[in-house]
Amino acid sequence: KAGVTQTPRYLIKTRGQQVTLSCSPISGHRSVSWYQQTPGQGLQFLFEYFSETQRNKGNFPGRFSGRQFSNSRSEMNVSTLELGDSALYLCASSPAGMRSNSPLHFGNGTRLTVT
Amino acid sequence: AQTVTQSQPEMSVQEAETVTLSCTYDTSENNYYLFWYKQPPSRQMILVIRQEAYKQQNATENRFSVNFQKAAKSFSLKISDSQLGDTAMYFCAFGPPGSQGNLIFGKGTKLSVKP
């Protein structure tokens, strides 16, 4: 079974631009979560989608948004990029999220650099 | 709000020896999940071990075991017979009940296994 796939692996953008990151979950997994990882703040939860609906959202500004498609693939978008958005963005999937007692399976992440 | 604290930013251990990584958390919940994840230089977060708070028995996975002290809100990871491949960042994570993919991570412990 293929793991969680995130594309692209690396991305360099300029302040003010917008960016879209993609995540394909493990086949059969319906929940997709996104995390931001930085040296200073560590891993922080962005949001979680299940069956195309956002079920939970972290404490990030509205510039961060996401969506999930009918095939469970998910995208996250960051608009009006700031230097502080430079981070590793991790996507994780699970069959149905924490309620099913299932652990998260993470992808290799997208390294975003904002200049 | 729940918090997770890993008090050891870095640790090192000789190959074949045993090492224990510390984690404490703060919560008023009674039922929750605790996890240890490993992040090698490849960046992919890998689940090491999981503990359900309502289970008193400590979880074990091959060379990895935990010491779960619910009253003390402590969740340490013991790695026996350390191997070079265990070199990685180790993150302790707390999963609130019904968190639906929203894990709260500690800042991590960088473990180096020396030959």
Contacts between the chains, C-beta under 8 A, distances in Angstrom:
chain1	res1	chain2	res2	distance
A	3	B	44	7.9
A	31	B	100	7.2
A	31	B	101	5.4
A	32	B	101	7.8
A	33	B	101	3.7
A	33	B	102	7.0
A	35	B	105	8.0
A	42	B	91	8.0
A	42	B	105	5.8
A	42	B	106	7.3
A	42	B	107	4.6
A	42	B	108	6.6
A	43	B	91	6.7
A	43	B	103	7.9
A	43	B	105	4.0
A	44	B	105	8.0
A	45	B	101	7.8
A	45	B	102	4.7
A	45	B	103	6.8
A	45	B	104	7.5
A	48	B	100	5.5
A	48	B	101	3.8
A	48	B	102	6.2
A	50	B	100	7.1
A	50	B	101	7.9
A	55	B	100	4.9
A	55	B	101	7.4
A	56	B	99	7.2
A	56	B	100	4.9
A	56	B	101	6.5
A	56	B	102	5.0
A	58	B	102	7.0
A	88	B	43	6.5
A	90	B	45	6.5
A	92	B	45	7.4
A	92	B	101	6.9
A	94	B	101	6.4
A	97	B	99	7.8
A	97	B	100	4.1
A	97	B	101	4.7
A	98	B	33	6.8
A	98	B	95	5.3
A	98	B	96	7.8
A	98	B	97	7.6
A	98	B	98	6.6
A	98	B	99	4.5
A	98	B	100	5.3
A	98	B	101	6.2
A	98	B	102	7.5
A	99	B	98	6.0
A	99	B	100	6.5
A	101	B	33	7.3
A	101	B	52	7.2
A	103	B	35	6.7
A	103	B	47	4.8
A	103	B	50	5.7
A	104	B	45	7.8
A	104	B	47	7.3
A	104	B	101	6.5
A	104	B	103	6.7
A	105	B	47	7.6
A	106	B	37	7.8
A	106	B	44	5.8
A	106	B	45	3.8
A	106	B	46	7.5
A	107	B	44	6.9
A	108	B	42	6.6
A	108	B	43	5.2
A	108	B	44	4.8
A	109	B	43	4.9
A	109	B	44	7.4
A	111	B	43	8.0
